[in-house]
Amino acid sequence: MFDQVTLKLNVDPLILGALKEDITSEDVSTNSVMPHAQAGEVELICKEDGIICGLQVFARVFELLDEQVKIEFYVEDGAEVKKGQLMGKVYGDIRTLLCGERTALNYLQRMSGIATYTHSVAALLEGSKTKLLDTRKTSPNNRIFEKYSVRIGGGNNHRYNLTDGVMLKDNHIGAAGGVKQAIRMAKEYAPFVRKIEVEVENIQMVKDAVEAGADIIMLDNMSHEDMREAMDIIDGKAEVEVSGNVTKENIAKLTDLGVDFISSGALTHSAPILDISLKNLHAV
């Protein structure tokens, strides 16, 4: 759950932007059939099995439209939900319920979809020392929601943004002139509290990263055989991350390596939504 400071400073503006995108001047459909205030209620129903996530954001959509709206939830973020399950009810002016319905569901479906997919991937790493990480491959202006969803699903967050840590990828290395040069320059520039991670693609780059004193070495799109050799070369001198087109279908093949982390952009960029609806709206 987001704390009140985060909610007001970082979450509310994004939700308001989403609402403004959906309502540029008025909700013509709602105003046509509901010209006057009328109290009502609507049910929140799950239409497939999964992990629910984003209830606070769902509620906030309606609260920003009308602070008089009341919501009852029968589940919490992280709960396993089943097809047909009644997860809550929303009470308020029917006009508000209709205006906020799509935006609220968009957030809840997307966040629950990421949590559900992450949960299924994390389960494949159970019993190993390896932690599952997300990436910055998030949809614009939704990173705060999507990375929260990864945590709810049982994954862990990699750096939040470019300010969060030093990560030297192929183009940084190319710009610096090599792995050793890039690490040396990062050590000279970055605050001492920042770890330095470097992405490597072959055994020579692994050797250079170890020699230069990288804190974390990311093995990117390397063959299984090369990754085994890389682990022998690193030999505990740095933490090790594996990355590169990791999905639910292939992650189990990596567990025997004994790496510290496996990162997967698929957690956020390829997770399908969880089908959820607001149904049975009626006056009260």
C-alpha positions as CSV (number, residue, x, y, z in Angstrom):
1,M,0.0,0.0,0.0
2,F,1.2,3.5,-0.8
3,D,1.8,5.8,2.2
4,Q,-0.1,9.1,2.3
5,V,2.9,11.2,1.2
6,T,3.6,9.0,-1.8
7,L,-0.1,8.9,-2.6
8,K,-0.6,12.6,-2.6
9,L,2.7,13.6,-4.3
10,N,3.3,10.8,-6.8
11,V,0.1,8.8,-7.3
12,D,-2.8,11.3,-7.2
13,P,-1.3,13.4,-10.1
14,L,-1.0,10.4,-12.3
15,I,-4.6,9.2,-11.6
16,L,-5.9,12.8,-12.2
17,G,-4.1,12.8,-15.5
18,A,-5.7,9.5,-16.5
19,L,-9.1,10.8,-15.5
20,K,-8.6,14.0,-17.6
21,E,-7.6,11.8,-20.5
22,D,-11.0,10.1,-20.3
23,I,-13.1,13.2,-19.5
24,T,-12.0,16.2,-21.4
25,S,-15.2,18.2,-20.6
26,E,-18.0,15.9,-19.6
27,D,-19.2,12.3,-19.6
28,V,-21.9,12.7,-22.3
29,S,-23.2,9.2,-21.9
30,T,-23.7,9.5,-18.1
31,N,-25.2,12.9,-18.2
32,S,-27.7,11.8,-20.8
33,V,-29.2,9.0,-18.7
34,M,-28.5,10.4,-15.2
35,P,-29.1,14.2,-15.2
36,H,-29.5,14.4,-11.4
37,A,-27.7,12.9,-8.4
38,Q,-28.8,9.4,-7.4
39,A,-27.2,7.2,-4.8
40,G,-26.2,3.7,-6.1
41,E,-24.0,0.8,-5.6
42,V,-22.0,-1.5,-7.9
43,E,-20.2,-4.8,-7.4
44,L,-16.6,-5.5,-8.1
45,I,-16.3,-9.0,-9.5
46,C,-13.3,-11.1,-10.6
47,K,-13.8,-12.9,-13.9
48,E,-10.7,-15.2,-13.8
49,D,-8.3,-16.7,-11.2
50,G,-5.3,-14.6,-10.2
51,I,-3.6,-12.3,-7.7
52,I,-5.4,-9.1,-6.9
53,C,-3.4,-5.9,-6.8
54,G,-4.2,-2.2,-7.0
55,L,-7.2,-1.9,-4.7
56,Q,-6.0,1.3,-3.2
57,V,-5.5,2.9,-6.6
58,F,-8.9,1.6,-7.7
59,A,-10.5,3.3,-4.7
60,R,-8.5,6.5,-5.2
61,V,-10.0,7.0,-8.6
62,F,-13.5,7.3,-7.2
63,E,-12.3,9.3,-4.1
64,L,-10.7,12.0,-6.3
65,L,-13.9,12.3,-8.3
66,D,-16.1,12.5,-5.2
67,E,-14.9,12.2,-1.6
68,Q,-18.3,11.0,-0.5
69,V,-17.8,7.6,-2.3
70,K,-17.6,4.7,0.0
71,I,-15.9,1.4,-0.8
72,E,-16.0,-2.0,0.8
73,F,-13.3,-4.5,-0.1
74,Y,-13.6,-8.2,0.8
75,V,-10.0,-9.0,-0.2
76,E,-6.6,-7.4,0.1
77,D,-3.7,-6.8,-2.3
78,G,-1.8,-10.0,-2.8
79,A,-4.8,-12.3,-2.2
80,E,-5.5,-15.2,-4.6
81,V,-8.9,-14.6,-6.2
82,K,-11.2,-16.9,-8.1
83,K,-13.4,-16.5,-11.2
84,G,-16.8,-15.2,-10.1
85,Q,-15.6,-13.9,-6.7
86,L,-17.3,-10.8,-5.3
87,M,-14.3,-8.7,-4.2
88,G,-16.1,-5.6,-3.0
89,K,-18.8,-2.9,-3.5
90,V,-18.7,0.8,-4.4
91,Y,-21.3,3.1,-3.0
92,G,-21.9,6.7,-4.2
93,D,-23.5,9.0,-6.7
94,I,-24.3,6.8,-9.8
95,R,-22.8,9.6,-12.0
96,T,-19.4,9.2,-10.2
97,L,-19.5,5.4,-10.4
98,L,-20.1,5.6,-14.1
99,C,-17.5,8.3,-14.8
100,G,-14.7,6.5,-12.8
101,E,-15.5,2.9,-13.8
102,R,-13.1,2.5,-16.8
103,T,-10.1,4.3,-15.3
104,A,-10.4,2.5,-12.0
105,L,-10.7,-0.9,-13.7
106,N,-7.8,-0.1,-16.1
107,Y,-5.5,0.3,-13.1
108,L,-6.8,-2.7,-11.2
109,Q,-6.7,-5.0,-14.2
110,R,-3.2,-4.0,-15.3
111,M,-1.8,-4.1,-11.8
112,S,-3.4,-7.4,-11.0
113,G,-2.2,-8.9,-14.3
114,I,1.4,-8.0,-13.5
115,A,1.1,-9.4,-9.9
116,T,-0.5,-12.6,-11.3
117,Y,2.2,-13.1,-13.9
118,T,5.0,-12.3,-11.5
119,H,3.6,-14.7,-8.9
120,S,3.7,-17.5,-11.5
121,V,7.3,-16.7,-12.5
122,A,8.5,-16.3,-8.9
123,A,7.1,-19.8,-8.1
124,L,9.6,-21.3,-10.5
125,L,12.5,-19.9,-8.4
126,E,11.2,-21.3,-5.1
127,G,13.9,-23.4,-3.4
128,S,16.8,-21.5,-5.1
129,K,18.9,-18.6,-3.8
130,T,18.0,-16.5,-6.8
131,K,15.8,-13.4,-6.5
132,L,13.5,-12.3,-9.3
133,L,13.9,-8.7,-10.4
134,D,11.9,-6.4,-12.7
135,T,13.4,-3.8,-15.1
136,R,12.7,-0.3,-16.3
137,K,10.6,-1.7,-19.2
138,T,7.4,-0.2,-17.9
139,S,4.7,1.8,-19.7
140,P,5.3,5.6,-19.5
141,N,3.8,7.2,-16.3
142,N,2.8,3.9,-14.9
143,R,6.1,2.7,-13.3
144,I,5.1,3.4,-9.7
145,F,2.0,1.2,-10.2
146,E,3.8,-1.6,-12.2
147,K,6.8,-1.9,-9.9
148,Y,4.5,-2.0,-6.9
149,S,2.6,-4.8,-8.6
150,V,5.8,-6.8,-9.1
151,R,6.4,-6.7,-5.3
152,I,2.8,-7.8,-4.6
153,G,3.3,-10.7,-6.9
154,G,6.4,-11.9,-5.1
155,G,9.1,-10.3,-7.2
156,N,11.7,-7.6,-6.3
157,N,12.4,-4.2,-7.8
158,H,15.6,-3.4,-9.7
159,R,16.5,0.3,-9.7
160,Y,13.5,2.5,-10.0
161,N,15.0,5.0,-12.5
162,L,18.2,6.3,-13.9
163,T,19.0,8.3,-10.7
164,D,18.7,5.2,-8.6
165,G,21.9,3.4,-9.4
166,V,24.9,3.0,-11.8
167,M,24.2,0.4,-14.5
168,L,26.7,0.4,-17.4
169,K,25.1,-1.2,-20.4
170,D,26.6,-1.9,-23.9
171,N,26.2,1.7,-25.1
172,H,27.7,3.2,-22.0
173,I,30.7,0.8,-22.4
174,G,31.0,1.8,-26.0
175,A,30.9,5.4,-25.1
176,A,33.6,5.0,-22.5
177,G,35.8,2.8,-24.7
178,G,35.6,-0.4,-22.8
179,V,34.5,-2.2,-19.7
180,K,37.4,-1.3,-17.5
181,Q,37.3,2.4,-18.6
182,A,33.6,2.6,-17.9
183,I,33.9,1.1,-14.4
184,R,36.9,3.4,-13.6
185,M,34.9,6.5,-14.7
186,A,31.8,5.5,-12.8
187,K,33.9,5.0,-9.6
188,E,35.4,8.4,-10.0
189,Y,32.0,10.1,-10.7
190,A,29.2,8.3,-8.8
191,P,28.5,8.8,-5.1
192,F,30.3,6.2,-3.0
193,V,27.0,4.8,-1.7
194,R,26.1,3.7,-5.3
195,K,26.9,0.2,-6.3
196,I,28.2,-0.2,-9.9
197,E,26.6,-2.8,-12.1
198,V,28.0,-3.6,-15.5
199,E,26.4,-5.6,-18.3
200,V,28.7,-8.1,-20.1
201,E,28.1,-10.2,-23.2
202,N,31.2,-12.5,-23.4
203,I,33.9,-14.1,-21.2
204,Q,36.5,-11.4,-21.9
205,M,34.1,-8.7,-20.7
206,V,33.4,-10.8,-17.5
207,K,37.2,-10.9,-16.8
208,D,37.5,-7.2,-17.4
209,A,34.5,-6.5,-15.0
210,V,36.0,-8.6,-12.3
211,E,39.4,-7.0,-12.7
212,A,38.0,-3.5,-12.6
213,G,36.0,-4.2,-9.4
214,A,32.4,-4.1,-10.5
215,D,29.9,-4.7,-7.6
216,I,27.4,-6.5,-9.8
217,I,28.0,-8.3,-13.1
218,M,25.0,-8.8,-15.4
219,L,25.3,-11.7,-17.8
220,D,23.3,-10.6,-20.7
221,N,22.1,-13.0,-23.4
222,M,25.0,-15.4,-22.9
223,S,24.9,-19.1,-23.5
224,H,24.4,-21.5,-20.6
225,E,27.9,-22.8,-21.0
226,D,29.4,-19.3,-21.0
227,M,27.4,-18.3,-17.9
228,R,28.8,-21.4,-16.1
229,E,32.3,-20.3,-17.0
230,A,31.5,-16.8,-16.0
231,M,30.4,-17.9,-12.5
232,D,33.7,-19.7,-12.1
233,I,35.6,-16.6,-13.1
234,I,33.6,-14.3,-10.8
235,D,33.8,-16.7,-7.9
236,G,32.1,-14.6,-5.4
237,K,34.0,-11.4,-6.2
238,A,30.7,-9.7,-7.3
239,E,27.0,-10.3,-7.2
240,V,25.7,-11.9,-10.4
241,E,22.5,-11.1,-12.4
242,V,21.3,-12.9,-15.5
243,S,19.2,-11.1,-18.0
244,G,18.0,-11.3,-21.6
245,N,14.6,-12.4,-22.8
246,V,13.7,-14.2,-19.6
247,T,10.1,-15.4,-19.4
248,K,8.0,-17.9,-17.5
249,E,8.7,-20.4,-20.2
250,N,12.5,-20.4,-19.9
251,I,13.4,-19.1,-16.4
252,A,13.5,-22.6,-14.7
253,K,16.5,-23.5,-17.0
254,L,18.6,-20.8,-15.3
255,T,18.2,-21.9,-11.6
256,D,21.1,-24.4,-11.7
257,L,23.6,-21.5,-12.2
258,G,23.2,-20.3,-8.6
259,V,23.2,-16.6,-9.6
260,D,22.0,-13.9,-7.1
261,F,19.4,-12.3,-9.4
262,I,17.4,-13.0,-12.6
263,S,15.8,-9.9,-14.2
264,S,12.8,-10.1,-16.5
265,G,11.3,-7.2,-18.5
266,A,8.4,-9.6,-19.3
267,L,7.0,-9.1,-15.8
268,T,5.8,-5.6,-16.8
269,H,5.9,-5.4,-20.6
270,S,4.2,-8.7,-21.4
271,A,1.9,-9.6,-18.5
272,P,-1.8,-9.9,-19.6
273,I,-4.4,-8.1,-17.7
274,L,-6.6,-9.9,-15.1
275,D,-10.2,-9.7,-16.2
276,I,-12.2,-7.7,-13.6
277,S,-15.6,-6.0,-13.9
278,L,-17.9,-3.7,-12.1
279,K,-21.4,-5.2,-12.4
280,N,-25.0,-5.0,-11.2
281,L,-25.1,-1.2,-10.8
282,H,-28.4,-0.1,-9.3
283,A,-30.0,2.7,-7.3
284,V,-30.3,2.5,-3.5
